[in-house]
Amino acid sequence: MYGRRNLFKFSPAYTNAYAWTKLGIENSQYLLNSFFKIFLSVLTYPFSFNKKNNYTYLVTEPRYKAIDYFIINKFSYNQIIELSCGFSPRGINFTKNPNITYIESDTLSMLNSKKRKVETFYKNENITRPNHKFVSLNLLEDDLDKKLSPFINKNEKVLILAEDLTHYFQMEDLKIIFTNIQNFLRKNSGGVYITDVLHEMDVKKSILNKPLKKFSRIFLPKFILDISDTLEGISFLKDCGFDFVETQNPLELSKLLDLKTNILSEKGVITIYIAHVF
């Protein structure tokens, strides 16, 4: 909660956790508390019948599954860092492989809440995962190399991901975040940064435009859509120091991702960015 004026607003981490649970993402059910599950099921009930204008199926599902697809099939790195992890179940899922070091980061309060839930799950299931680590981070103020390098092998490439992050920051803040990520990768052995972007032009032409603005105005921090299209996004990331940037519309991979809706790719509003440091 954010104080009296924003009484009903809450972190998007809860809406994502609810959506992942609804989609049946593995182990997501252990990271969402019962209050938000009931509250969000009531809140989203009027939008649950039409998958073509449902944020869960148009944005959350393709975004989550596309990021996982690229991690598993394109970049077989053994070091993964998830920024602004919220209640993402990826750390639990990927650390089943003992060769993968998975580092989750978020603000201290959110990370402590997440860590408690994960530790409870591990205790109940009698699981030990020394390769699953937690590091609190302020993306605008902390030196990523100082905070993260003690937990990685500097001789191996690193995959960094951030889901549902870019549209909560102004461009000047994204410049700081992206540049810091690039610097961290370059100081080590390179790697990739995977994130998602809601382009201003795509959202404006989409059926989500009005309901998304209304929903975020009432319940979520304001969406900031400063990146117009892929040309601007690629140029911006290169200006932040990345060597090469590629993009992908997840709906073009709908069969590979086993998406629960068959929305045409040209109707997509989410774009996955993969930024490389060689």
C-alpha positions in Angstrom: 0.0 0.0 0.0 1.2 3.5 -0.8 -0.5 5.7 1.7 -3.9 7.3 2.1 -4.1 8.9 -1.4 -3.3 5.5 -3.1 -5.2 3.3 -0.7 -6.2 0.7 -3.2 -2.9 0.6 -5.2 -0.5 -2.3 -4.8 2.6 -3.7 -6.3 2.3 -5.3 -9.8 4.1 -8.2 -8.2 0.8 -9.4 -6.8 -1.1 -9.1 -10.1 1.7 -11.0 -11.9 1.7 -13.8 -9.2 -2.1 -14.1 -9.6 -1.9 -14.3 -13.4 0.9 -16.9 -13.2 -1.2 -19.0 -10.8 -4.2 -18.7 -13.1 -2.0 -19.8 -16.1 -0.8 -22.8 -14.2 2.9 -21.8 -14.2 4.8 -24.3 -12.2 5.1 -23.5 -8.4 3.5 -20.1 -8.8 0.7 -21.2 -6.4 3.2 -21.3 -3.5 4.1 -17.6 -3.8 0.7 -15.9 -3.8 -1.1 -15.4 -0.5 -4.8 -16.3 -0.1 -6.0 -12.7 0.4 -4.6 -11.5 -3.0 -5.8 -14.6 -4.7 -9.4 -14.0 -3.6 -9.2 -10.2 -4.1 -7.8 -10.4 -7.6 -10.1 -13.2 -8.7 -13.1 -10.9 -7.8 -11.5 -7.8 -9.3 -10.7 -9.5 -12.6 -13.8 -11.6 -12.9 -15.6 -9.2 -15.4 -12.5 -9.5 -17.8 -12.1 -13.3 -17.5 -14.3 -14.4 -20.3 -12.7 -12.9 -23.4 -9.2 -14.0 -23.9 -8.7 -11.6 -26.8 -8.9 -8.5 -24.5 -7.6 -10.1 -21.3 -4.3 -8.7 -20.1 -3.3 -12.1 -18.7 -3.5 -13.8 -22.2 -2.5 -10.9 -24.3 0.6 -9.8 -22.3 1.4 -11.8 -19.2 1.3 -15.3 -20.7 3.3 -14.6 -23.9 5.8 -12.5 -22.0 6.5 -15.1 -19.3 6.6 -18.1 -21.6 8.8 -16.3 -24.3 11.4 -15.3 -21.7 11.5 -18.9 -20.4 11.8 -20.2 -23.9 14.8 -18.0 -24.7 16.5 -18.9 -21.4 16.0 -22.6 -22.0 16.5 -22.9 -25.8 18.8 -20.1 -26.8 21.1 -19.3 -23.9 22.2 -22.3 -21.9 24.0 -20.1 -19.3 24.5 -21.5 -15.8 24.3 -18.0 -14.2 20.9 -16.3 -14.2 20.0 -13.0 -12.4 16.4 -12.0 -12.2 15.9 -8.3 -11.4 12.7 -7.0 -9.8 11.8 -10.7 -9.3 8.6 -10.1 -7.3 6.9 -13.4 -6.8 8.2 -15.0 -10.0 8.6 -18.8 -9.6 11.6 -19.0 -11.9 14.1 -19.3 -9.1 12.4 -22.4 -7.8 12.0 -23.9 -11.2 15.5 -23.3 -12.7 17.4 -24.3 -9.5 16.2 -27.8 -9.9 19.3 -28.0 -12.1 22.1 -27.9 -9.5 24.5 -26.5 -12.1 22.5 -23.3 -12.4 23.2 -20.4 -10.0 20.0 -18.4 -9.8 20.1 -15.0 -8.1 16.8 -13.2 -7.3 16.9 -9.5 -6.6 14.3 -6.8 -5.6 13.9 -4.1 -3.1 14.6 -5.2 0.5 11.0 -5.5 1.7 9.7 -7.3 -1.4 12.7 -9.6 -1.5 12.3 -10.5 2.2 8.6 -11.4 1.6 9.6 -13.5 -1.4 12.4 -15.2 0.4 10.2 -16.2 3.3 7.7 -17.8 0.9 10.5 -19.7 -0.9 12.1 -20.9 2.3 8.7 -22.1 3.6 8.2 -24.0 0.3 11.6 -25.6 0.5 11.1 -26.5 4.2 7.8 -28.1 3.5 9.1 -30.1 0.6 12.4 -30.9 2.4 14.4 -29.2 -0.4 17.9 -27.8 -0.1 19.0 -25.3 -2.8 22.3 -23.6 -2.2 22.3 -22.5 -5.8 19.3 -20.3 -5.2 20.4 -16.9 -3.9 18.7 -13.6 -2.9 20.3 -10.1 -3.1 18.5 -6.9 -2.4 19.0 -4.2 -5.0 18.0 -0.6 -5.7 18.3 -0.5 -9.4 18.8 3.3 -9.5 21.3 3.6 -6.7 23.3 0.4 -6.2 26.5 -0.6 -7.9 25.4 -3.9 -9.6 29.0 -5.2 -9.8 29.6 -4.7 -6.1 26.3 -6.3 -5.1 26.3 -9.2 -7.5 29.8 -10.2 -8.4 30.5 -12.0 -5.1 27.8 -14.5 -6.1 28.9 -15.3 -9.7 31.8 -16.9 -11.5 33.4 -14.0 -13.4 34.8 -16.4 -16.0 31.3 -17.4 -17.2 28.6 -15.5 -19.1 25.6 -14.2 -17.2 22.0 -14.0 -18.3 20.0 -11.1 -16.7 16.3 -10.8 -17.0 13.6 -8.4 -15.9 10.0 -9.0 -16.5 7.3 -6.2 -16.3 9.8 -3.6 -15.4 10.4 -1.0 -18.2 6.9 0.6 -18.2 7.1 1.7 -14.6 10.2 4.0 -15.2 10.8 7.2 -17.1 13.4 7.1 -19.9 16.1 8.9 -17.8 15.7 6.2 -15.1 15.8 3.4 -17.7 19.0 4.9 -19.0 20.6 4.4 -15.6 19.2 0.9 -15.2 20.2 -0.3 -18.7 23.6 1.3 -18.5 24.3 -0.3 -15.1 23.3 -3.7 -16.5 25.5 -3.3 -19.5 28.4 -2.2 -17.3 28.0 -5.2 -15.0 28.0 -7.7 -18.0 31.0 -6.0 -19.5 33.0 -6.1 -16.3 32.5 -9.8 -16.1 32.5 -12.2 -19.1 29.6 -10.7 -21.0 26.1 -12.2 -21.6 22.6 -11.1 -22.3 19.9 -9.0 -20.9 16.3 -10.1 -21.6 13.3 -7.8 -20.9 9.9 -6.9 -22.2 8.6 -3.6 -23.5 5.1 -2.3 -24.1 5.5 0.0 -27.1 3.5 3.1 -27.0 2.3 2.6 -30.7 1.3 -1.0 -30.1 -0.8 -0.2 -26.9 -2.5 2.8 -28.6 -3.8 0.7 -31.4 -4.8 -2.2 -29.1 -8.1 -3.0 -27.5 -6.2 -2.9 -24.2 -5.5 0.8 -24.4 -8.6 2.2 -22.5 -9.0 -0.7 -20.0 -5.3 -0.8 -19.2 -5.2 2.9 -18.5 -8.3 2.7 -16.3 -7.1 -0.3 -14.4 -3.6 1.1 -13.8 -5.0 4.5 -12.7 -7.2 2.8 -10.0 -5.1 -0.1 -8.8 -1.5 0.0 -10.1 1.4 2.5 -10.4 1.0 4.4 -13.6 2.2 2.8 -16.8 4.8 4.9 -18.6 5.0 4.2 -22.4 8.0 6.3 -23.5 9.3 3.8 -26.1 7.3 4.2 -29.3 8.5 1.1 -31.3 11.4 -1.3 -31.9 13.5 1.2 -33.8 13.5 3.6 -30.8 13.9 0.7 -28.3 16.9 -0.8 -30.1 18.6 2.5 -30.6 18.0 3.4 -26.9 19.6 0.1 -25.6 22.6 0.6 -28.0 23.0 4.1 -26.6 23.2 2.4 -23.1 26.2 0.4 -24.3 24.9 -2.9 -25.5 26.7 -4.4 -28.5 23.7 -5.9 -30.3 20.0 -5.9 -29.7 17.3 -8.2 -31.1 13.6 -8.3 -30.6 10.8 -10.8 -30.8 7.0 -10.7 -30.9 6.0 -13.6 -28.6 2.8 -14.2 -30.6 4.8 -15.2 -33.6 6.0 -18.2 -31.4 2.5 -19.1 -30.2 2.7 -22.7 -31.1 6.2 -23.2 -29.6 5.0 -21.4 -26.4 1.7 -23.3 -26.2 -0.2 -20.1 -25.6 -3.8 -20.4 -24.4 -5.1 -17.9 -26.9 -4.7 -17.6 -30.7 -4.5 -13.9 -31.0 -3.0 -12.8 -34.3 0.7 -11.7 -34.0 -0.1 -8.3 -35.5 -2.4 -7.7 -32.5 0.4 -8.3 -30.0 1.3 -5.5 -27.6 4.4 -7.0 -26.0 7.9 -7.2 -27.4 10.8 -9.2 -26.0 14.2 -7.5 -26.2 17.5 -9.4 -26.0 20.5 -7.1 -25.6 24.0 -8.6 -25.9 27.3 -7.8 -24.4 30.0 -9.7 -26.2 
